[in-house]
Amino acid sequence: MAVIHPDVKNTLLYADTVYDHLLRHIEKMKGIAAERLSEDKDIAVKVDMNGQLQDLWLKPGILDRKTAAEIAKEITRLVTTAGQETAEQIAAIFQAAHDLPDFDEVVAQQENDPGAEPETARQPR
């Protein structure tokens, strides 16, 4: 059995911890979506993390009450405001992702948990 130097072992543990930290934040970003409903409740939009329109709902009969230009203007306004909301949420998560765990705390936590088995091989994610 190969003996791993403690510094190498701690560095690998830290690398795994940072990897998991970043993956958690990426998954949070992927789940971001914003929905908007027009004031008269005739139009609803859903925008994904990239600010792209994911879903559009138009109330039946809306073309009898509004012109195509009015509908387009309202859709654009709703998508824009929802996109701004998702951008703010993504920025906050992105900032939190850069708040990496402290190396010494990760190593100390591992040393204080004698029952923890160090990984011998990387597990598929």
C-alpha positions as CSV (number, residue, x, y, z in Angstrom):
1,M,0.0,0.0,0.0
2,A,1.3,3.4,-1.0
3,V,1.8,6.0,1.7
4,I,0.5,9.5,0.9
5,H,2.4,12.4,2.4
6,P,0.1,14.3,4.8
7,D,0.5,17.6,2.8
8,V,-0.6,15.8,-0.4
9,K,-3.5,14.2,1.4
10,N,-4.7,17.5,2.8
11,T,-4.3,19.3,-0.5
12,L,-6.4,16.5,-2.2
13,L,-9.0,16.8,0.5
14,Y,-9.2,20.6,0.0
15,A,-9.4,20.2,-3.8
16,D,-12.4,17.9,-3.4
17,T,-14.0,20.3,-0.9
18,V,-13.6,23.2,-3.3
19,Y,-14.9,21.1,-6.2
20,D,-18.0,20.1,-4.3
21,H,-18.5,23.8,-3.2
22,L,-18.4,25.0,-6.8
23,L,-20.6,22.3,-8.1
24,R,-23.3,23.1,-5.4
25,H,-23.3,26.7,-6.6
26,I,-23.5,25.7,-10.3
27,E,-26.5,23.6,-9.5
28,K,-28.1,26.5,-7.7
29,M,-27.5,28.7,-10.8
30,K,-29.1,26.1,-13.1
31,G,-32.2,26.2,-11.0
32,I,-32.7,29.9,-11.2
33,A,-35.8,31.1,-13.1
34,A,-38.1,34.1,-12.7
35,E,-41.7,34.5,-13.6
36,R,-43.7,37.6,-14.4
37,L,-47.4,38.2,-14.8
38,S,-48.8,41.3,-16.5
39,E,-50.9,43.7,-14.5
40,D,-54.1,42.7,-16.3
41,K,-53.1,39.0,-15.9
42,D,-53.3,38.5,-19.7
43,I,-49.6,37.5,-20.2
44,A,-47.2,35.4,-18.2
45,V,-43.5,34.7,-18.9
46,K,-40.8,32.5,-17.3
47,V,-37.2,33.4,-17.9
48,D,-34.2,31.0,-17.2
49,M,-30.8,31.7,-15.7
50,N,-29.5,33.1,-19.0
51,G,-32.3,35.6,-19.4
52,Q,-33.9,33.5,-22.1
53,L,-37.7,33.1,-22.4
54,Q,-38.5,29.6,-21.2
55,D,-42.3,29.8,-21.2
56,L,-44.9,32.2,-22.5
57,W,-48.6,32.1,-21.6
58,L,-51.3,34.3,-23.3
59,K,-54.8,34.4,-22.0
60,P,-57.3,33.1,-24.5
61,G,-58.9,35.9,-26.5
62,I,-56.1,38.4,-25.9
63,L,-55.8,39.2,-29.6
64,D,-59.4,40.4,-29.5
65,R,-58.5,42.9,-26.8
66,K,-55.0,44.0,-27.7
67,T,-53.0,44.7,-30.8
68,A,-50.0,42.5,-31.6
69,A,-47.7,45.5,-31.0
70,E,-49.2,46.0,-27.4
71,I,-48.7,42.3,-26.7
72,A,-45.1,42.3,-28.0
73,K,-44.3,45.4,-25.9
74,E,-45.7,43.8,-22.8
75,I,-43.9,40.5,-23.4
76,T,-40.6,42.4,-23.9
77,R,-41.2,44.4,-20.7
78,L,-41.9,41.2,-18.7
79,V,-39.0,39.3,-20.1
80,T,-36.7,42.2,-19.4
81,T,-37.7,42.6,-15.8
82,A,-37.6,38.9,-15.2
83,G,-34.2,38.7,-16.8
84,Q,-32.9,41.5,-14.6
85,E,-34.1,39.5,-11.5
86,T,-32.3,36.3,-12.7
87,A,-29.1,38.3,-13.4
88,E,-29.2,39.7,-9.8
89,Q,-29.7,36.2,-8.4
90,I,-26.9,34.7,-10.5
91,A,-24.5,37.5,-9.5
92,A,-25.2,36.8,-5.8
93,I,-24.7,33.0,-6.2
94,F,-21.5,33.7,-8.3
95,Q,-20.2,35.9,-5.6
96,A,-20.9,33.2,-2.9
97,A,-19.2,30.6,-5.1
98,H,-16.0,32.7,-4.9
99,D,-16.1,32.6,-1.1
100,L,-14.1,29.4,-0.9
101,P,-13.8,27.3,2.2
102,D,-10.7,27.9,4.3
103,F,-7.9,25.3,3.8
104,D,-7.0,25.2,7.5
105,E,-10.6,24.7,8.6
106,V,-11.1,21.9,6.1
107,V,-8.0,20.1,7.3
108,A,-8.9,20.7,11.0
109,Q,-12.4,19.3,10.4
110,Q,-10.9,16.2,8.8
111,E,-8.4,15.7,11.6
112,N,-11.2,16.2,14.3
113,D,-13.3,13.5,12.7
114,P,-11.4,10.3,13.4
115,G,-14.2,8.1,11.9
116,A,-13.9,9.7,8.5
117,E,-12.4,7.5,5.9
118,P,-10.3,9.3,3.3
119,E,-11.3,8.6,-0.2
120,T,-8.9,6.3,-2.0
121,A,-10.4,6.8,-5.4
122,R,-12.5,9.6,-6.9
123,Q,-16.1,8.7,-7.0
124,P,-18.1,9.5,-10.2
125,R,-20.5,12.4,-9.7
